Amino acid sequence: MAREIAVVGVVGLGTMGAGIAEVVARSGIRVVAVDLDAAGVERGRGHVEHSTARAVAKGKLDDDARQGLLDLVSYGTDLADLADADLVIEAVPESLGLKARVFAELDRVVAPDVVLASNTSALSITQISVHTGRPGKVVGLHFFNPAPVQRLTEVVRTVVTEPDVVADVVAFTRRLGKEPVVIGDRAGFIANALLFGYLNHAVAMYESRYATREDLDAAMRFGCGYPMGPLALLDLIGLDTAYEILETMYAQSRNRLHAPTPILKQMITAGLLGRKSGRGFYTYDGPDSPTVVPDGQTPAASSDDTTGVRDVRLVGVVGTGTMATGIVEVFARKGFSVVLRARSAEKAEAAIGKVRKSLDRQVAKGRLSEEDRDAVLARVSPVVDFAELSTCDLVIEAVAEELSVKQAVFRALDEAVKPGAILATTTSSLPVIECAAATSRPQDVIGLHFFNPAPVMKLVEVVETISTGADVVATARALCLRVGKHPVHCGDRAGFIVNALLFPYLNDAVRMLEAHYADADDIDTAMKVGCGLPMGPFELLDVVGLDVSLAIERTLYNEFHESGYAPAPLLEHLVTAGRLGRKTGKGFRDYSR
């Protein structure tokens, strides 16, 4: 018979504990909220009052409902006040010793059948539970911050948690309007185990000066549709909290990619904790403020200075695939004359047809007039011979993602295109310097990694090799801005920014599934609902294509030789079996039905 939960205890009234108290009271359940001292109680009360006042101001709660909610919460400093609770949720700081002491005391205070839940985001529920006489009635109940807004809860069972306890806690979280996923006791659970490896990798990129903080964050926002960039997110979470989670994960996994990047410890020691201290990776206008203010690392405002920028009027594009035709459309719509080179006249005409089809869709949606469509098409000239690219100021290669094929194109371009022209590759992971080495002008070669679909996606990764001229980099940036794209700069390293951060995270998700820790639906739900990502990892892998994903992961592993980058065997097996995702009807999910 399901437990009746009429009174819920909350221990620890920081931001998370106060948020949980508010969530429970919003559902009409009485809450007994306890903190260690009167100051903690007043802070918690202030959090609840301030949060509910904001909800009233936004029209999400009326005054009577707010007062009713506040009346349901009582406060105290003695754990004995929880004697009548039907469920207790602990939300004290992330210290195993502190949590163990709290659970031992709660075990003495509450009735024998009462469930004790920890809101820990990474610590072992099993280690916490053994400090009680009821380990079968101890679970993890991980809410996400801010608790009144975030819908995901991770319900964490240990090897001894009783099935009815899990069922009752799942029913309780649904009563709160949350979306629960049930998982085993593993450091980081689902969301943090996948999220913090990615965040740590971004910090390592920043620490090595591979890319600026602004470019790292912009790359993931514009390239992947993430609501926040990794460094801004770390500032929101708190660098000290992130460090503790990574330490816990590393202690269990011994995966070097989970070992906190050294600069995190240095920043914490210096008091740079993120938003809560007013400064972290960014500087804010005060503690707990979301408003970023300029500091010594803020890039200088762009000006109209075009010193060193080459004049580009005629653009060539080599290729006829989706990326090539998308790039043709981008430049032609911004007034550039474009020469599209194909291997045959038929392929050239088919490519122009793709551009026309894309423009026709914009006409149908009322975003483009028929006259403007015709003007765009008139600016595109299809050709077959490389020699017809001879007068181009910039040529962008967008052929198959095979190094030998790209090198052959660059050798042909080197012979055909005038001196002083810029040669660019759209590769997403291959070494740009290998393309440059196929020419006699490596200083004029650069990577311009557009994202698919090019007419829609704002991001372009501007990839410079050790040979690329500064004027070429400046010209590439200026061109991106002229065609309405957001350029981010990085060096010539496998995966550049976006793929180097994205694909190890996707690989970790496959490993999690492979280990039967959680199913694909729960993992996707955790990352979409808990982290606000536009797609879960398995949805994204099936869209990208498992063969494409495997090729990128192999490239990363071959360059960095990190064991954590080695493609998960399950991914290898699915590709071998021909299950490549949506394009074949089957991948991690079956789309054929």
SELUM-625029 format. One record per residue (C-alpha): residue number from 0; x, y, z; residue in one letter. Coordinates in steps of 0.001 Angstrom, whole numbers, plus 524288, in hexadecimal, padded with zeros to 5 digits. Each point is the difference from the previous one (the first is absolute). Layout:
<recs>
REC   num       u       v       w   residuo
REC   NUM       X       Y       Z         A
...
</recs>
This chain:
<recs>
REC   num       u       v       w   residuo
REC     0   80000   80000   80000         M
REC     1   80586   80D38   7FC19         A
REC     2   80497   80902   80AB8         R
REC     3   7F7B1   80BDC   802E8         E
REC     4   808DB   80BE3   7FFEC         I
REC     5   7F96A   80B31   80720         A
REC     6   80BC6   80635   806B6         V
REC     7   80D5F   801A4   7F9C9         V
REC     8   80C37   803FC   80735         G
REC     9   80AAE   807C7   7F93B         V
REC    10   80D61   800D2   80662         V
REC    11   80901   80AD6   7FB44         G
REC    12   7FA67   80CEC   7FB60         L
REC    13   809B0   804ED   7F631         G
REC    14   7FB55   8035B   7F25B         T
REC    15   7FD07   7F1DA   7FCBB         M
REC    16   7F9A4   7FC46   80CEA         G
REC    17   7F77B   80C2F   80015         A
REC    18   7FC33   7FD3B   7F1EF         G
REC    19   7FC11   7F212   8036A         I
REC    20   7F7E6   804ED   80B7B         A
REC    21   7F900   80958   7F6C3         E
REC    22   7FD82   7F555   7F5EA         V
REC    23   7FA23   7F6DB   80A2D         V
REC    24   7F772   80AA9   805EC         A
REC    25   7FB40   803F8   7F270         R
REC    26   7FA0D   7F267   7FF2E         S
REC    27   7F835   80223   80C75         G
REC    28   808B3   7F79A   808A9         I
REC    29   80412   804CB   80D6B         R
REC    30   80EA4   8027F   80156         V
REC    31   80884   8002E   80C1D         V
REC    32   80C89   8070D   7FC26         A
REC    33   80C04   7FED8   808AE         V
REC    34   80D5E   8065F   7FF8A         D
REC    35   80B69   7FF9F   8096D         L
REC    36   7FE17   80D9F   80598         D
REC    37   7F6CB   80BA1   80045         A
REC    38   807BF   80731   7F58A         A
REC    39   7FE8A   7F479   7F6C8         G
REC    40   7F179   7FF5A   802BB         V
REC    41   7FE5E   80E74   7FCF8         E
REC    42   807B0   7FEB7   7F363         R
REC    43   7F765   7F49C   7FBFF         G
REC    44   7F392   80739   80387         R
REC    45   804E4   80B9C   7F832         G
REC    46   80286   7F751   7F41F         H
REC    47   7F22A   7FA97   8005B         V
REC    48   7F9B6   80D4B   8022C         E
REC    49   8080B   80671   7F544         H
REC    50   7FD9D   7F4FD   7F638         S
REC    51   7F152   7FFD0   8024B         T
REC    52   7FF63   80EE3   7FF3F         A
REC    53   8068C   7FF2F   7F2A9         R
REC    54   7F5EA   7F5E1   7FBDE         A
REC    55   7F510   8095B   803EB         V
REC    56   80669   80B39   7F898         A
REC    57   800B2   7F76C   7F3CD         K
REC    58   7F1C2   7FBF3   8013A         G
REC    59   80364   7F1CB   802D0         K
REC    60   7FA45   80071   80DAB         L
REC    61   7F59D   8089F   80641         D
REC    62   80123   8062A   80D78         D
REC    63   7F6B6   7F663   8068D         D
REC    64   80714   7F43B   7FA53         A
REC    65   80D09   805B3   80443         R
REC    66   7FB33   801F5   80DE4         Q
REC    67   7FA6A   7F244   80042         G
REC    68   80D27   7FABF   7FB8A         L
REC    69   80776   807B8   80A4C         L
REC    70   7F69E   7FB37   80A90         D
REC    71   80341   7F1DF   7FC92         L
REC    72   80E6E   801C6   80365         V
REC    73   804A6   80012   80E0D         S
REC    74   80E1D   8026A   803BC         Y
REC    75   8090B   7FB6C   80AC4         G
REC    76   80DE9   7FCC2   80403         T
REC    77   7FDCD   7F2CA   80690         D
REC    78   7FF7C   7F32F   7F866         L
REC    79   7F68E   7FB28   80A6E         A
REC    80   7F5DD   808DA   7F996         D
REC    81   7FF7B   7F5CE   7F50F         L
REC    82   7FAA0   7F52F   808A4         A
REC    83   7F2CA   80002   7F914         D
REC    84   80547   800B3   7F211         A
REC    85   7FC1F   7F586   7F624         D
REC    86   80BC6   802E9   7F758         L
REC    87   80C62   807BF   802BC         V
REC    88   8084B   80639   7F54D         I
REC    89   80DDE   803D9   803BA         E
REC    90   80608   80B8B   7F8AF         A
REC    91   80BE8   803AF   8081C         V
REC    92   80D35   80354   7F995         P
REC    93   806F8   7F57E   7F7E8         E
REC    94   807FE   7F9EB   80AE9         S
REC    95   7FF07   7F16B   8023C         L
REC    96   8037D   8018C   80E5C         G
REC    97   7F59A   80A5B   8023C         L
REC    98   7F585   7F855   7F8D6         K
REC    99   80381   7F39A   80772         A
REC   100   7FE43   80717   80D0D         R
REC   101   7F2F1   8059E   7FBC0         V
REC   102   7FAEE   7F2B4   7FB9F         F
REC   103   80480   7F95D   80C78         A
REC   104   7F88D   80A0A   8080F         E
REC   105   7F3EE   7FF5A   7F742         L
REC   106   7FFFE   7F12D   8018F         D
REC   107   7FE44   801DE   80EA5         R
REC   108   7F589   80A94   7FEBA         V
REC   109   7F625   7FB3F   7F5E5         V
REC   110   7F730   7F40F   7FFCA         A
REC   111   80601   7F32A   7FB20         P
REC   112   7F869   7FFCA   7F32B         D
REC   113   80342   80DFD   7FC0C         V
REC   114   807F5   80190   7F390         V
REC   115   80C73   8081D   800B8         L
REC   116   80449   80677   7F34C         A
REC   117   80C74   8074A   7FC9C         S
REC   118   80066   80AE4   7F5EE         N
REC   119   80E77   7FD92   7FD86         T
REC   120   80404   80248   7F1F8         S
REC   121   80BA1   7F6BF   80005         A
REC   122   802CE   7F945   80D00         L
REC   123   7FD71   7F191   8024C         S
REC   124   7F26A   7FD42   80553         I
REC   125   804EB   7F2C7   8049E         T
REC   126   80A8C   80653   80860         Q
REC   127   7F5FD   8093A   805CE         I
REC   128   7F60E   7F533   8027F         S
REC   129   80910   7F771   80824         V
REC   130   80002   80A59   80AA5         H
REC   131   7F1CE   7FC8E   802B9         T
REC   132   7F921   7F3E2   804D9         G
REC   133   7F725   80047   7F410         R
REC   134   80897   7FFBF   7F3AF         P
REC   135   7F4B8   7F9F1   7F864         G
REC   136   7F81D   80C62   8023F         K
REC   137   80A81   8098E   7FB71         V
REC   138   7FFE2   8058E   7F23A         V
REC   139   805BF   80B26   7F851         G
REC   140   7F645   80A58   7FBC9         L
REC   141   807C9   80983   7F7D2         H
REC   142   7F8B6   80C65   7FC81         F
REC   143   805F6   80995   7F64F         F
REC   144   80245   80E6A   80267         N
REC   145   7F768   80800   80082         P
REC   146   7F727   7F58F   805B6         A
REC   147   7F327   80775   7FDFC         P
REC   148   802F4   800F4   7F160         V
REC   149   807A4   7F3C5   7FC14         Q
REC   150   7F760   7F430   7FD67         R
REC   151   809D8   7F4E8   800D2         L
REC   152   80278   7F7EE   80C28         T
REC   153   809A0   7F4B4   80095         E
REC   154   7FB25   7F547   8091D         V
REC   155   80C0D   7F850   803FB         V
REC   156   7FE9B   7F232   8053B         R
REC   157   80ACC   7F84D   80689         T
REC   158   801AC   7F147   7FF52         V
REC   159   7F7FB   7FEC9   80C82         V
REC   160   7F58B   80A5B   7FDF3         T
REC   161   7F2A6   7F99E   8014B         E
REC   162   7F7CC   7FFFA   7F372         P
REC   163   7F418   805DB   806C6         D
REC   164   8086D   80B52   804B9         V
REC   165   80422   8031B   7F20C         V
REC   166   7F1E6   7FEF9   7FB54         A
REC   167   7FB10   80908   80AC8         D
REC   168   80A8D   80A2D   7FD84         V
REC   169   7FD4A   7FFCC   7F15A         V
REC   170   7F17A   80204   802BE         A
REC   171   80351   80B1E   80953         F
REC   172   8087D   80708   7F5F2         T
REC   173   7F533   7FED9   7F5E3         R
REC   174   7F6A6   805D9   809FA         R
REC   175   8094B   80B9E   80067         L
REC   176   7FED1   8016C   7F13C         G
REC   177   80DC0   7FB01   7FDA2         K
REC   178   80515   7F639   7F60B         E
REC   179   80778   7F518   806E8         P
REC   180   80A4D   7F6D7   7FA8B         V
REC   181   803F4   7F434   80840         V
REC   182   80E68   7FC6D   7FFF7         I
REC   183   80A75   7F8D9   807A0         G
REC   184   809B6   80581   809B7         D
REC   185   80B41   80524   7F7CD         R
REC   186   807DC   80C97   8016C         A
REC   187   7F954   80B12   7F8DB         G
REC   188   7F403   7F7AC   7FCFC         F
REC   189   7FB99   802E8   7F1F5         I
REC   190   7FFEF   80EA1   7FDE4         A
REC   191   80C0B   803EE   807AA         N
REC   192   807D6   7F42E   7FB9E         A
REC   193   7FE15   80462   7F1E7         L
REC   194   7FFE5   80EA3   80239         L
REC   195   80C05   801D3   80869         F
REC   196   8096A   7F890   7F74B         G
REC   197   7FC0C   80964   7F522         Y
REC   198   8017B   80BDF   808F2         L
REC   199   80D4E   7FB74   804AA         N
REC   200   80491   7FE4A   7F1E9         H
REC   201   7FBB8   80DEC   7FCE8         A
REC   202   807DE   80503   80BA1         V
REC   203   80BED   7F8AC   7FAE6         A
REC   204   7FE5E   806AF   7F2CB         M
REC   205   7FF44   80D24   806CC         Y
REC   206   80BA3   7FD14   808C6         E
REC   207   80874   7FC50   7F441         S
REC   208   7FBC3   80C83   7F909         R
REC   209   7FAD7   7F800   7F4C7         Y
REC   210   7F43A   80918   7FF59         A
REC   211   7FAF2   80BAF   8078B         T
REC   212   7F522   7FED0   809EF         R
REC   213   7F6EE   807AA   7F6F1         E
REC   214   802EC   7F739   7F45F         D
REC   215   7FE7C   7F376   807E1         L
REC   216   7F2C2   80435   804FC         D
REC   217   7FB58   8055E   7F2F1         A
REC   218   80443   7F389   7F910         A
REC   219   7F71F   7F762   8083A         M
REC   220   7F4A1   80982   7FFFC         R
REC   221   80007   8028A   7F164         F
REC   222   80584   7F2E7   7FBA0         G
REC   223   7F7B7   7F705   8088F         C
REC   224   7F4B8   80880   80474         G
REC   225   803E0   7FEC2   80E4D         Y
REC   226   7F950   809E9   808E4         P
REC   227   80D0E   803E7   8061A         M
REC   228   80E38   7FE54   7FC8F         G
REC   229   8082B   7F71B   808D7         P
REC   230   8079D   80AA2   80725         L
REC   231   7F409   8087A   80272         A
REC   232   7F919   7F3CE   80511         L
REC   233   80B3A   7FCF9   8093A         L
REC   234   7FF12   80DCD   80550         D
REC   235   7F188   7FDB1   80281         L
REC   236   8021E   7F2C8   80685         I
REC   237   80B7A   804DB   80819         G
REC   238   80E05   7FBEB   7FD88         L
REC   239   80142   7FA31   80D9E         D
REC   240   7F3F2   7F793   7FDED         T
REC   241   804FB   7FBB8   7F2A5         A
REC   242   80D43   7FC8C   805BC         Y
REC   243   7F9CA   7F77F   80A95         E
REC   244   7F79D   7F8CE   7F60B         I
REC   245   80BB1   7FD82   7F71E         L
REC   246   80845   7FB47   80B72         E
REC   247   7F535   7F679   803D1         T
REC   248   7FE9D   7FB2F   7F20A         M
REC   249   80EAA   7FE5B   7FE57         Y
REC   250   80146   7F899   80CDB         A
REC   251   7F666   7F5F3   7FACE         Q
REC   252   802F9   7FF9C   7F165         S
REC   253   80EB7   802A8   7FFE5         R
REC   254   7FD4F   805B2   7F29D         N
REC   255   80A3E   80A8D   7FDE0         R
REC   256   7F5DF   80840   7F8ED         L
REC   257   7F8A8   80130   80D01         H
REC   258   80BFD   804CF   8076B         A
REC   259   7FD47   80E6C   802C8         P
REC   260   807DE   808EF   7F72E         T
REC   261   80A6D   806A3   8087F         P
REC   262   7FB34   80DCA   7FD48         I
REC   263   7F33D   7FCC5   80701         L
REC   264   80731   7FDEA   80CE2         K
REC   265   807FF   80C59   7FDCE         Q
REC   266   7F3D8   8082C   7FD88         M
REC   267   7F91E   7FA69   80BEC         I
REC   268   80BDE   802F4   80881         T
REC   269   7FFCC   80DFB   7FAD8         A
REC   270   7F1AA   80142   8039D         G
REC   271   7FB40   80001   7F1E1         L
REC   272   7F41A   7F751   801E2         L
REC   273   7F74B   8052A   7F532         G
REC   274   7F3A9   80806   80127         R
REC   275   7FEA6   7FDFF   80E9D         K
REC   276   80CEB   80702   80286         S
REC   277   7FE60   809D3   7F4FA         G
REC   278   80B2D   7FA85   7F809         R
REC   279   80381   7F306   7F9BB         G
REC   280   80337   7FDFF   7F1C7         F
REC   281   7F8AC   80CC6   7FDF1         Y
REC   282   7FE9B   80C05   80895         T
REC   283   7F278   803F3   804E5         Y
REC   284   7FAE4   80CD8   80549         D
REC   285   7FEC6   7FA21   80D91         G
REC   286   7FEB8   7F32E   80783         P
REC   287   7F477   7F7A2   7FB76         D
REC   288   7FDDD   808DC   7F445         S
REC   289   7FE06   7FA69   7F24C         P
REC   290   804C7   80C8E   7F994         T
REC   291   80D64   7FEAC   7F9A4         V
REC   292   8088A   80C29   7FFF3         V
REC   293   80C6E   80267   7F812         P
REC   294   80CFC   7FBFB   805CD         D
REC   295   80E0C   7FE43   7FB8F         G
REC   296   7FC8E   7F458   7F760         Q
REC   297   7F494   80659   7F90E         T
REC   298   802D2   80128   7F15F         P
REC   299   80146   80DB9   7FAC7         A
REC   300   7F3BF   804D7   7F941         A
REC   301   80088   7FD80   7F167         S
REC   302   8027C   80BD3   7F78A         S
REC   303   7FF4D   8033D   7F19B         D
REC   304   80EB2   7FEB7   7FEEB         D
REC   305   802CD   7F750   7F43E         T
REC   306   80EC4   800D3   800BB         T
REC   307   805C2   7F33A   7FB32         G
REC   308   7F2F6   7FADF   7FB1C         V
REC   309   8008B   7FB4E   7F1F0         R
REC   310   7F5BF   8044C   7F63C         D
REC   311   7F6CC   7F4AF   7FCF3         V
REC   312   7F5CC   801AD   7F56B         R
REC   313   7FF7B   7F335   7F883         L
REC   314   7FE32   7F372   807D3         V
REC   315   801E5   7F227   7FAFE         G
REC   316   7F9F2   7F3E4   8061C         V
REC   317   804A5   7F241   7FC8F         V
REC   318   7F5F4   7F55B   8024D         G
REC   319   7F1B1   7FD03   7FD9C         T
REC   320   7FB5D   7FA48   80CE3         G
REC   321   7F730   80616   80A26         T
REC   322   80B04   8079B   80654         M
REC   323   80542   80534   7F31A         A
REC   324   7F2C3   804A3   7FB05         T
REC   325   7FCFF   805EB   80D4F         G
REC   326   80C9A   807F6   7FFA0         I
REC   327   7FCF8   80451   7F215         V
REC   328   7F2C8   804EF   804B2         E
REC   329   80605   80713   80BAF         V
REC   330   8096F   807E2   7F7A3         F
REC   331   7F6E0   80258   7F483         A
REC   332   7F549   80525   808E2         R
REC   333   809A0   809EA   80577         K
REC   334   80329   80555   7F27E         G
REC   335   80C50   7F85D   7FCB2         F
REC   336   8020B   7FA68   7F278         S
REC   337   80225   7F15E   801CA         V
REC   338   80622   7F5D9   7F720         V
REC   339   7FB5C   7F22F   80331         L
REC   340   8094A   7F575   7FB1B         R
REC   341   7FAA1   7F244   7FDE3         A
REC   342   805C8   7F3AF   7FA1B         R
REC   343   7F648   8002D   7F4AF         S
REC   344   7F62C   80914   7F9B7         A
REC   345   7F500   7F747   804EA         E
REC   346   804C8   800BC   80E07         K
REC   347   80198   80EB9   7FEA4         A
REC   348   7F203   801BB   7FB5D         E
REC   349   7FB09   7F705   80AC6         A
REC   350   80754   80844   809F9         A
REC   351   7F9F0   80C77   7FAB5         I
REC   352   7F2F0   7F90C   8011E         G
REC   353   80294   7FDAC   80E83         K
REC   354   802D6   80E6E   801E8         V
REC   355   7F38B   8038E   7F8AE         R
REC   356   7F7FD   7F672   80823         K
REC   357   80538   805FA   80C94         S
REC   358   7FD0A   80DC2   7FB3A         L
REC   359   7F266   7FBD5   7FB97         D
REC   360   7FD27   7FB9B   80DDF         R
REC   361   803A0   80D90   804CC         Q
REC   362   7F701   80614   7F5C5         V
REC   363   7F4E0   7F70D   80456         A
REC   364   80203   8044E   80E1A         K
REC   365   7FFBF   80E51   7FC24         G
REC   366   80E23   80228   803F2         R
REC   367   804E1   802C3   7F236         L
REC   368   7F9BA   8060D   7F40B         S
REC   369   8002A   7F932   7F2CD         E
REC   370   80811   80B4A   7FA93         E
REC   371   80A39   7FE73   80AA1         D
REC   372   80053   7F150   7FDC7         R
REC   373   80296   8020B   7F198         D
REC   374   80A94   80A00   8030C         A
REC   375   806C0   7F660   80929         V
REC   376   7FFCA   7F53A   7F5CB         L
REC   377   8053B   8095D   7F5B8         A
REC   378   80C13   8020B   8085E         R
REC   379   80375   7F16C   7FFA4         V
REC   380   807D9   7FA87   7F49C         S
REC   381   80154   7F133   7FEAC         P
REC   382   80CF1   7FB08   7FA6B         V
REC   383   80733   7F32C   7FE2E         V
REC   384   80E3E   803A0   7FDCC         D
REC   385   80886   80484   80B41         F
REC   386   805C3   80A17   7F6A3         A
REC   387   7F319   8075F   8008C         E
REC   388   802D9   80307   80E4D         L
REC   389   80C6B   8072C   7FC11         S
REC   390   7FB2F   80DC3   8030A         T
REC   391   7F983   7FCD3   80D01         C
REC   392   804A9   80768   80C0E         D
REC   393   7FBB4   7F501   8090E         L
REC   394   7FD60   7F1B0   7FCFB         V
REC   395   7F948   7F750   80A08         I
REC   396   8017D   7F148   7FEB2         E
REC   397   7F40D   7F841   8046D         A
REC   398   80226   7F24F   7FAA6         V
REC   399   7FFC6   7F2A7   806C5         A
REC   400   80632   7FF05   80D82         E
REC   401   80B93   7F803   7FB26         E
REC   402   80D9C   805AC   8011B         L
REC   403   804FD   7FA8B   7F31A         S
REC   404   7F45A   805B8   7F8B8         V
REC   405   801CB   80D4E   80642         K
REC   406   80E99   8000F   7FD56         Q
REC   407   7FD83   7FD2C   7F19F         A
REC   408   7F6AC   80BA3   7FF88         V
REC   409   80A02   808DF   80668         F
REC   410   80A9B   7FBE9   7F67B         R
REC   411   7F6F1   8035D   7F4C4         A
REC   412   7FC41   80CFE   80629         L
REC   413   80E3C   8037E   80244         D
REC   414   80292   7FEB7   7F178         E
REC   415   7F375   8068C   7FB61         A
REC   416   7FD35   80B4C   80932         V
REC   417   8070E   80D0F   7FF56         K
REC   418   80ABE   80366   809C4         P
REC   419   7FAE6   80714   80BFF         G
REC   420   7F300   7F8D7   80014         A
REC   421   7FBE6   7F989   80CC1         I
REC   422   7FD8F   7F157   7FFC5         L
REC   423   7F6FA   7FAC7   80AA5         A
REC   424   7FB59   7F28C   80427         T
REC   425   7F31B   7FD11   806D0         T
REC   426   8053C   7F3B6   80699         T
REC   427   7F9E6   7FD43   80D30         S
REC   428   80B3C   7F832   805B0         S
REC   429   80B0F   7FD50   7F653         L
REC   430   80CF1   8076D   8013F         P
REC   431   7FF8D   80CAD   7F855         V
REC   432   80EE3   80001   7FF35         I
REC   433   7FF49   7F367   7F7E6         E
REC   434   7F800   80761   7F5E6         C
REC   435   80949   80B9A   800A8         A
REC   436   80BB9   7F714   7FDFF         A
REC   437   7FA5E   7FBC5   7F2EB         A
REC   438   801EB   80DE7   7FAFE         T
REC   439   80B67   8093A   7FDD7         S
REC   440   7F8E7   80A90   807E6         R
REC   441   7FD64   7FAA0   80DBE         P
REC   442   7FF72   80DE5   80532         Q
REC   443   7F373   80207   7F811         D
REC   444   7F8F9   7F3CE   804E7         V
REC   445   7F629   80052   80B22         I
REC   446   7F4D7   7F7EA   80573         G
REC   447   7F237   80592   7FF12         L
REC   448   7F75D   7F5FE   8069B         H
REC   449   7F1E3   8037C   7FD27         F
REC   450   7F54C   7F885   80708         F
REC   451   7F4D6   7F901   7F95D         N
REC   452   7F6D1   8056A   7FB0D         P
REC   453   80922   80B2C   7FC68         A
REC   454   7F53D   809E5   7FC9C         P
REC   455   7FA2A   7FE43   80DA4         V
REC   456   80B3F   7FD4E   80962         M
REC   457   80702   80C42   8048B         K
REC   458   80CE8   7F9FB   80428         L
REC   459   80C7A   7FF0C   7F80E         V
REC   460   80C7F   7FA9D   805FC         E
REC   461   80B94   80789   7FA89         V
REC   462   80B68   7F681   800CF         V
REC   463   80DD4   80505   7FE2C         E
REC   464   80BBC   7F744   7FE2F         T
REC   465   80DD5   80320   80456         I
REC   466   80225   8052A   7F229         S
REC   467   7F3B9   80829   7FDF0         T
REC   468   802AD   80E75   7FE0B         G
REC   469   7FA41   809D2   80991         A
REC   470   7F9B8   8076F   7F4B4         D
REC   471   7F945   7F382   7FB9F         V
REC   472   7FA5C   7FDFF   80DA8         V
REC   473   7FB73   80E35   80068         A
REC   474   7F9D8   7FEB4   7F28C         T
REC   475   7F8F9   7F36C   803C2         A
REC   476   7FA5B   8065A   80C1E         R
REC   477   7FB9C   80C09   7F87A         A
REC   478   7F97B   7F779   7F5A7         L
REC   479   7F898   7F834   80A36         C
REC   480   7FAB9   80C84   805D0         L
REC   481   7FC52   8051D   7F27C         R
REC   482   7F7A7   7F404   7FD3A         V
REC   483   7F972   80082   80D5D         G
REC   484   8076C   7F50B   806B3         K
REC   485   8063E   7FF8F   80D76         H
REC   486   80E6F   7FC67   7FE85         P
REC   487   8077F   7F929   80AD8         V
REC   488   80EB4   7FE1E   7FF26         H
REC   489   807E5   7F3FA   80340         C
REC   490   80C2D   7F896   7FC36         G
REC   491   80158   7F485   7F6C8         D
REC   492   7FCCA   7F4CB   80923         R
REC   493   7F6F9   7F45A   7FE11         A
REC   494   7F1D3   8039C   8020F         G
REC   495   80327   80E7B   80176         F
REC   496   7F6F8   8053C   80AC4         I
REC   497   7F25B   7FA8D   7FDFB         V
REC   498   802BB   7F20E   7FBD1         N
REC   499   80B26   7FE99   809B0         A
REC   500   7F6A4   80374   80B0C         L
REC   501   7F3C9   7F988   7FA9A         L
REC   502   80473   7F284   7FBB6         F
REC   503   806E9   7FB76   80C73         P
REC   504   7F345   8035E   80720         Y
REC   505   7F841   7F80C   7F60A         L
REC   506   809AC   7F4D6   80179         N
REC   507   7FE65   8006C   80ED4         D
REC   508   7F156   7FEC4   7FE26         A
REC   509   801E5   7F3E2   7F78A         V
REC   510   808CE   7FA1A   80A61         R
REC   511   7F59B   802B8   80A40         M
REC   512   7F5E1   7F8EB   7F7BA         L
REC   513   8099A   7F4FE   7FD20         E
REC   514   801E1   7FDFF   80EA4         A
REC   515   7F131   7FEA7   801D0         H
REC   516   8005F   80B2B   809B3         Y
REC   517   7F43F   80697   7F9B5         A
REC   518   7F853   7FE69   7F371         D
REC   519   800CD   80945   7F469         A
REC   520   7F2FC   80678   8030B         D
REC   521   803C8   8033C   80E07         D
REC   522   80D5C   80512   7FBEC         I
REC   523   7F9E9   80898   7F580         D
REC   524   7F5C6   804D7   809A4         T
REC   525   80A40   80322   80A3E         A
REC   526   807FC   80852   7F6AF         M
REC   527   7F46D   806F1   7F9BD         K
REC   528   7F7EC   80267   80C36         V
REC   529   80AFC   800FA   809ED         G
REC   530   809E8   807A3   7F7EB         C
REC   531   7F746   80707   7F648         G
REC   532   806A0   7FA1E   7F410         L
REC   533   7F840   80063   7F34D         P
REC   534   80214   7F177   7FD76         M
REC   535   80416   7F45E   80826         G
REC   536   80CC2   7F939   7FC51         P
REC   537   7F98C   7F46A   7F931         F
REC   538   7F68B   80876   7F871         E
REC   539   80B90   80812   7FB79         L
REC   540   80874   7F447   7FC71         L
REC   541   7F510   7FA65   7F7AE         D
REC   542   7FE4F   80D18   7F90B         V
REC   543   80E94   80225   7FDA5         V
REC   544   801ED   7F1F6   7FBA5         G
REC   545   806FF   7F59C   807CD         L
REC   546   80A2F   7FE14   7F556         D
REC   547   80319   80E8E   7FFBD         V
REC   548   8008D   80041   80EE3         S
REC   549   80902   7F43D   80063         L
REC   550   8092B   80633   7F615         A
REC   551   800F4   80C77   8081B         I
REC   552   80250   7F862   80C8A         E
REC   553   80AB5   7F819   7F979         R
REC   554   80664   80C8A   7FB52         T
REC   555   7FFC4   8058D   80DD0         L
REC   556   80584   7F390   805D7         Y
REC   557   80AC0   7FEFE   7F5C2         N
REC   558   8045A   80DEF   802B9         E
REC   559   7FF25   8009F   80EDE         F
REC   560   801D1   7F18E   80398         H
REC   561   7F723   801BC   80BE2         E
REC   562   7F9C6   7F325   80414         S
REC   563   7F387   80776   8031D         G
REC   564   7FF0C   803D3   7F19B         Y
REC   565   800A9   7F20C   7FAE4         A
REC   566   7F309   7FD65   7F917         P
REC   567   7F699   7F7E4   8081A         A
REC   568   7FF4D   7F1F8   7FAD2         P
REC   569   7F12B   800FD   7FF00         L
REC   570   8016D   80B15   7F633         L
REC   571   809BE   7F809   7F817         E
REC   572   7F6C0   7F456   7FFDD         H
REC   573   7F430   807E3   7FBA9         L
REC   574   807AD   805E2   7F4AE         V
REC   575   8050A   7F28B   7FC07         T
REC   576   7F1F4   7FB16   8001D         A
REC   577   7FBE0   80B12   7F6FB         G
REC   578   7F7AD   806C0   80A3C         R
REC   579   8045C   80DE7   7FD13         L
REC   580   7F49A   807C7   8057C         G
REC   581   7F4BA   806CB   7F962         R
REC   582   805EE   7FED5   7F270         K
REC   583   7FF10   7F11F   8007A         T
REC   584   7F394   7FF59   80823         G
REC   585   806E2   7FA13   80BC4         K
REC   586   80A4D   804ED   8095C         G
REC   587   7FE84   800B3   80E9D         F
REC   588   7F17E   8005D   7FD05         R
REC   589   7F7AA   7F9AE   7F577         D
REC   590   7FA20   809E7   7F677         Y
REC   591   7FAEC   7F5FF   7F645         S
REC   592   7F2E4   7FE12   80693         R
</recs>
